[in-house]
Structure formats: structure tokens, C-alpha cells
Amino acid sequence: MTKKVFCLLVMLLSLSAFPNSMMATEKPPVHATIKTTEIPPEIKIMMDRLYEIKEMDKSNLNRDEKKELREEVRTIKKTVRASGNGIYISSGAIIIILLLIIIL
């Protein structure tokens, strides 16, 4: 019994030793993988607005205007992410799934 627990602990520690930044490079950014003809027009408008906001000179804006821009960027990013296809699983969920597979 202790050998089984020891093996599980070693596996858990070895899986948690990988940094999350290593996993971050698996999926390239959306704008680099999708051709411009495949992007829906409403998403393209949102992406253009994000690029506009990024290139703006924000030094002359007051606090409330900056806050409004941050909120707009957050809502646009949420909308763009929600329109993407695929299932995203966190690293913690992957570890739990692997442990359940090994145990059962």
C-alpha cells in the first residue's frame, strides 16, 4: 500500500514540476492562426477596436476614461474568447483526471 502511495506522490510531484508557462505556448494566438477570410466580421470589428485602444496615447486620459477603456477591453476579450471553438482544461484538472485514471 505504501509503495502505491509513494508512486502516486512521485507522479504528482513530477507533473506539478512543469511550469505553466511551458504549456502556454501550445496554442498560438487567435489572430496568428486564423486567416483574415475566416474571421467573422463582428469579431474583426472587435479586434480592430482592441488594436485601436492598444495604440492610443493614454497619458492624457483621466482616471474614469482609463477605467472605461479597461472595462471595454475586458468585455471585448470575453466576447472573442466565447466565440472561439474548443475546450480548455486547466492543468489542475488534467492532474486530477490523470490521478483518477491511474487509481481506477
Contacts in CASP RR format, 6 or more apart in sequence:
PFRMAT RR
TARGET T0000
AUTHOR 0000-0000-0000
METHOD contacts of the structure
MODEL  1
MTKKVFCLLVMLLSLSAFPNSMMATEKPPVHATIKTTEIPPEIKIMMDRL
YEIKEMDKSNLNRDEKKELREEVRTIKKTVRASGNGIYISSGAIIIILLL
IIIL
8 99 0 8 1.000
8 102 0 8 1.000
8 103 0 8 1.000
11 98 0 8 1.000
11 99 0 8 1.000
11 102 0 8 1.000
12 95 0 8 1.000
12 99 0 8 1.000
15 95 0 8 1.000
15 98 0 8 1.000
16 95 0 8 1.000
20 91 0 8 1.000
23 91 0 8 1.000
30 80 0 8 1.000
30 84 0 8 1.000
31 47 0 8 1.000
36 44 0 8 1.000
39 47 0 8 1.000
40 83 0 8 1.000
43 80 0 8 1.000
43 83 0 8 1.000
46 76 0 8 1.000
46 79 0 8 1.000
46 80 0 8 1.000
47 80 0 8 1.000
49 72 0 8 1.000
49 76 0 8 1.000
50 73 0 8 1.000
50 76 0 8 1.000
50 77 0 8 1.000
53 69 0 8 1.000
53 72 0 8 1.000
53 73 0 8 1.000
56 69 0 8 1.000
58 66 0 8 1.000
58 69 0 8 1.000
61 69 0 8 1.000
89 97 0 8 1.000
END
